[in-house]
Amino acid sequence: MNDAVLKSWQENASEWIKAITENTIASRTYTNKAIVDTALKLDRAKIIDIGCGEGWLVRALENQGKKVLGIDAIAELLQSAQSKRIGTFHQMTFEEIMDGKPLPNAPFDMAIFNFCLYQKEGLVTLLSNMAKALNNDGHILIQTLHPYLLMQQGKAYQSQWLSDSWKGLSGNFTNGHAWYARTLGDWSETLNKIPNTKVVFQEVTNEEGNPISLLIHIEKHL
Ligand SMILES: C[S@@+](CC[C@H](N)C(=O)[O-])C[C@H]1O[C@@H](n2cnc3c(N)ncnc32)[C@H](O)[C@@H]1O
């Protein structure tokens, strides 16, 4: 990564805050509920929300009695999150985690990546380092667009770079960044390289039974 990704988020931070505040992303009806319900069901006390954006998930989990730290690269998003005075926040990038920079207040019982993993390279290093910052029965939850999206967009079912991260969103988003869409097989093969973990897939569907997102559980064990 990742200058293009961070530049795009810097440019679009206020538009993103508006989209979340005004609830303009229709699929979030399903995916917000899915990540909150799953996180609460796992019943872990101390949580880190990585790529937390404007902090809605931190607030949702704090309001249910969890202790949550949100981290993100983008100062404007973190300022908006901090202004709500629920949860704690820290500016940090995925690249710093990959470089081995210690996470503040580690260890955690659970780490969440909700719609923020875009890279092809470095995923195993990022998640392996995250797993090291978890307690022994710790859990990583990843939510991402379902690979079915490839067929919905008329593309071949193979992992590939897609060009515009804002595609399909309303609002005045500009300069969308590229992101790497993986097939289920690719997710499985890649994540099974993380040492001492077990990977389980959960699929989130809408009322019509169409897949909306993929929720990936990475369970740490020794
Ligand atoms: C689609 S938003 C998701 C925000 C939040 N998780 C949510 O569910 O609303 C993606 C987030 O990932 C963050 N992000 C992307 N790349 C990052 C990086 N390399 N390091 C830190 N944060 C990053 C962006 O700043 C943005 O807040």
The ligand as a Gaussian input file, in Angstrom:
#p B3LYP/6-31G(d) Opt

LIG

0 1
 C      -14.838000       1.919000       4.737000
 S      -14.063000       2.746000       6.086000
 C      -14.661000       1.742000       7.428000
 C      -14.711000       2.515000       8.698000
 C      -15.335000       1.749000       9.851000
 N      -14.615000       0.510000      10.127000
 C      -16.778000       1.468000       9.562000
 O      -17.174000       0.313000       9.584000
 O      -17.533000       2.428000       9.332000
 C      -12.336000       2.266000       5.974000
 C      -11.443000       2.881000       7.034000
 O      -10.152000       2.303000       6.962000
 C       -9.200000       3.306000       7.222000
 N       -7.919000       2.897000       6.621000
 C       -7.728000       2.517000       5.337000
 N       -6.435000       2.187000       5.136000
 C       -5.810000       2.378000       6.326000
 C       -4.474000       2.212000       6.742000
 N       -3.538000       1.798000       5.902000
 N       -4.173000       2.453000       8.044000
 C       -5.139000       2.872000       8.904000
 N       -6.440000       3.072000       8.555000
 C       -6.762000       2.822000       7.282000
 C       -9.776000       4.543000       6.569000
 O       -9.211000       5.726000       7.073000
 C      -11.264000       4.380000       6.906000
 O      -11.580000       4.991000       8.119000

